[in-house]
Amino acid sequence: MTISLLARCAETGRFGMVISSSSPAVAARCAHARAGVGVAATQNITDPTLGPLLLDRMAQGLTASAAMARVVAEAPHIDYRQLMVVDAVGGVALHSGSRILGVWGTAVGAGVVAGGNMLASPEVPAAMVAGFGSSGDLGDRLVAALCAGRDAGGEAGPVHSAGLLMVGAESWPIAELRCDWTDDGDPIAAVARAWEVYAPQMPAYIQRARDPREAPKYGVPGDR
């Protein structure tokens, strides 16, 4: 019911992921990232505790592979779960249990991993990794990857929600864009449009949090 891609930007050290699903509010349950630590996805009959648990293990010093091995060994009902993670140096790991729904697949690249279940084709994750590319702004590349997955067939059925999550050096997400439900069949387009609007403003929002005295004007009534 879900496709996602997770990545670390080698140039900036930022982490991000994109995700879409036939279920409502998929990003609220499945997307997890932590500055300086990594990014994790938990999907397919989701246990939302497993994403933060993977990040906790990596914060304790484990690599992506070691953190995944620990979680897979300890978590209940792990055969129902599909998990992916990228660590602080771009190492990746994944787990797809024996009870994953429908057609499923995974793909990896340098600092990037993609996966999905209930897919139109097992090649969809590879199309996402290819769409992510090898250079450019992380947010642009994430959106391109999600669109590439959709264009390669995406899920086997209708898609209703999507999201983009990105963290940098800050203790809060620098981008968290979501379409939690739409009946028009293309929440990915909604997230892509939200990124198009938000991306040029993101540096200003980061600066306002760091030091509003140095931030650009807000462009609202009463701002002098």
C-alpha positions in Angstrom: 0.0 0.0 0.0 3.0 2.3 0.1 6.1 3.5 -1.8 8.9 5.5 -0.2 12.5 6.7 -0.8 14.9 7.7 1.9 18.3 9.5 1.4 21.2 11.4 2.9 22.6 14.4 0.9 26.4 14.0 0.8 26.9 17.7 0.2 24.8 19.1 3.1 24.4 16.1 5.5 20.6 16.6 5.4 18.3 13.6 5.5 15.0 13.3 3.8 12.3 11.0 2.6 9.2 10.9 0.4 6.3 8.5 0.7 2.8 7.9 -0.8 0.1 5.4 0.0 -3.5 4.4 -0.6 -4.0 4.9 3.2 -4.7 8.3 4.8 -2.0 10.4 6.4 0.8 7.9 5.5 3.6 10.4 6.4 2.3 10.8 9.9 2.8 7.1 10.7 5.6 6.0 8.4 8.2 8.9 8.0 10.8 9.5 10.7 14.0 11.5 10.6 16.4 12.9 13.2 19.1 15.6 12.6 22.7 14.1 12.7 21.3 10.6 13.1 19.4 9.4 10.0 16.1 8.7 8.4 13.8 5.7 8.8 10.6 4.3 7.2 8.2 1.8 8.7 5.5 0.6 6.4 3.3 -2.4 5.3 0.9 -3.0 8.2 2.8 -0.3 10.0 4.2 -0.3 13.5 5.0 3.4 14.0 7.3 2.7 16.9 9.9 1.0 14.7 11.0 4.1 12.9 12.0 6.0 16.1 13.5 2.8 17.5 15.8 2.5 14.5 16.8 6.1 15.0 17.4 5.5 18.7 19.7 2.6 17.9 21.7 4.7 15.4 21.9 7.6 17.9 23.5 5.1 20.3 26.3 4.5 17.7 25.0 1.6 15.6 25.3 1.6 11.8 22.2 1.3 9.7 22.8 -2.4 9.2 23.4 -3.1 12.9 20.4 -1.0 14.0 18.2 -2.9 11.5 19.5 -6.3 12.7 18.8 -5.4 16.3 15.3 -4.2 15.6 14.4 -7.1 13.4 15.7 -9.5 16.1 13.7 -7.9 18.8 10.4 -6.5 17.4 7.3 -8.6 17.5 5.4 -9.5 14.3 8.4 -8.5 12.2 7.3 -10.7 9.3 4.5 -8.1 8.6 6.9 -5.1 8.4 8.8 -3.4 5.7 11.6 -1.2 7.1 14.3 1.0 5.6 16.9 3.2 7.1 19.8 5.5 6.2 22.5 6.4 8.8 24.7 9.4 9.4 27.3 8.4 6.9 24.9 7.3 4.2 24.9 3.6 5.0 21.6 1.9 4.2 19.6 -1.2 5.4 16.3 -2.7 4.7 13.9 -5.5 5.8 10.9 -6.9 4.0 9.1 -9.6 6.0 7.7 -12.8 4.6 4.1 -11.4 4.9 4.5 -8.2 2.9 1.3 -7.5 1.0 1.1 -8.0 -2.8 3.9 -7.3 -5.2 6.8 -5.7 -3.4 10.3 -4.5 -4.2 13.4 -2.6 -2.9 16.3 -0.8 -4.5 19.5 0.9 -3.1 22.0 3.4 -4.3 24.7 5.6 -2.8 23.1 7.0 0.4 19.6 6.1 -0.8 17.1 3.3 -0.4 13.6 2.8 -1.8 10.9 0.3 -1.3 7.2 -0.5 -1.6 4.4 -3.0 -1.3 1.2 -3.6 -3.3 3.1 -2.3 -6.3 2.1 -2.2 -9.9 5.6 -3.6 -10.6 8.5 -4.7 -8.5 10.7 -2.3 -10.6 9.0 0.8 -9.1 11.7 1.3 -6.3 14.5 1.1 -8.9 12.7 3.8 -10.9 12.6 6.0 -7.8 16.3 5.6 -7.1 17.0 6.4 -10.7 14.7 9.5 -10.5 16.5 10.6 -7.4 19.7 11.1 -9.4 23.1 11.9 -8.1 23.3 15.7 -7.7 21.2 18.8 -7.0 19.0 20.1 -4.2 17.8 17.3 -1.8 14.2 18.4 -1.8 14.0 18.6 -5.6 15.6 15.2 -5.9 13.1 13.7 -3.4 10.2 15.1 -5.3 11.6 13.8 -8.6 12.0 10.4 -7.1 8.4 10.3 -5.9 7.1 11.4 -9.2 9.3 8.8 -10.9 7.8 6.1 -8.8 4.3 7.2 -9.7 5.1 7.4 -13.4 6.6 3.9 -13.3 3.2 2.6 -12.1 3.4 3.3 -8.4 0.9 1.3 -6.4 -1.5 -1.2 -7.9 -4.5 0.8 -6.7 -5.6 4.4 -6.0 -3.2 6.7 -4.0 -4.7 9.0 -1.5 -1.9 10.5 0.7 1.8 11.5 0.3 4.5 13.4 2.2 8.0 14.8 2.2 10.1 15.1 5.4 13.6 16.7 5.6 15.9 17.5 8.5 19.1 19.5 8.6 21.3 20.7 11.5 18.2 22.0 13.3 16.4 20.0 16.0 13.1 20.4 14.0 12.2 19.4 10.5 13.1 22.0 8.0 10.5 20.7 5.6 7.4 18.6 6.5 4.9 18.7 3.7 1.9 16.4 3.5 -1.3 15.7 1.7 -3.1 13.5 4.2 -6.1 12.7 1.9 -7.3 13.4 -1.6 -9.9 11.8 -3.8 -8.4 13.1 -7.0 -5.8 10.3 -7.2 -2.7 12.4 -7.2 -1.5 13.5 -3.7 2.0 13.4 -5.1 1.2 16.3 -7.3 -0.1 18.2 -4.2 3.1 17.6 -2.3 5.2 18.5 -5.4 3.3 21.8 -5.6 3.8 22.5 -1.9 7.5 21.9 -2.3 7.6 24.3 -5.3 6.0 27.0 -3.1 8.0 26.3 0.1 11.4 25.6 -1.3 12.4 29.3 -2.1 11.1 30.4 1.3 12.7 27.6 3.4 16.0 29.5 4.1 14.0 32.4 5.5 12.0 30.2 7.8 15.3 28.6 9.0 16.8 32.0 9.6 13.7 33.3 11.5 14.1 30.4 13.9 17.8 30.9 14.4 17.8 34.7 14.7 14.7 36.7 13.6 16.8 40.0 13.7 18.7 38.8 10.6 15.7 37.3 8.8 14.0 38.7 5.7 10.9 40.8 6.1 7.8 38.7 6.6 5.7 40.2 3.9 2.5 40.4 6.0 0.3 43.3 6.9 1.8 45.3 9.8 5.4 44.2 9.0 7.6 47.3 9.1 
